[in-house]
Amino acid sequence: MAALEQQAGDAARAVAFDLPGCGRKRDQDTSQLTVRAVAEAFVADLADSGLKDMVLVGHSNAGTILPLVAEMRPDLIRRYVYISCIAPPPGESIRGMITKRRAVAATDDTLSGGRLQDMFCNDMPEDYSAAFMAKLGFDKWPTLEALNETDWRYDHLADKRATYVICLQDQAEVPERHGLEEYLETKAILGS
């Protein structure tokens, strides 16, 4: 965030929003929280901010949230930037994607430290990984409920201005692995 603000100067303002169960909203009950409910809370925060003509940047699991934002309040967003976001195919759960990719049992409801480190830190140096894992336990999102959702839609995104950034070392389940780039109308695929 600081780097974005420094580079943009007075031309733009970078604002970070916390999702329910994360950051300043860690005390919220997320036990039954769905992806749609998270998107609704996020859209309310966006609307309350008073900002318009935004460039909305999301990372990782934001790939499930940004399409819902585009559906709910397209008037607020000028461009979407997906940074190594997941994009589950319609009818498939995030858990299903993980199960296929990581060869874990579909009935395993635990997200153990080792599995979380493999999922979230696969492209990080060990010291960064350790620092990230030390903080991870404080956030309560995504919930197991959200990991099992399968109702994903992307067909409404074709007319949205979007950029998808693929971080080459990250092992996220990116849209091109599922043929979804056509829905995201990706303007550029960049690597880092």
Summary of the structure (lengths in Angstrom):
residues: 192
radius of gyration: 16.5
end to end distance: 17.8
largest distance: 50.5
contacts: 516
relative contact order: 0.16
helix: 44%
strand: 12%
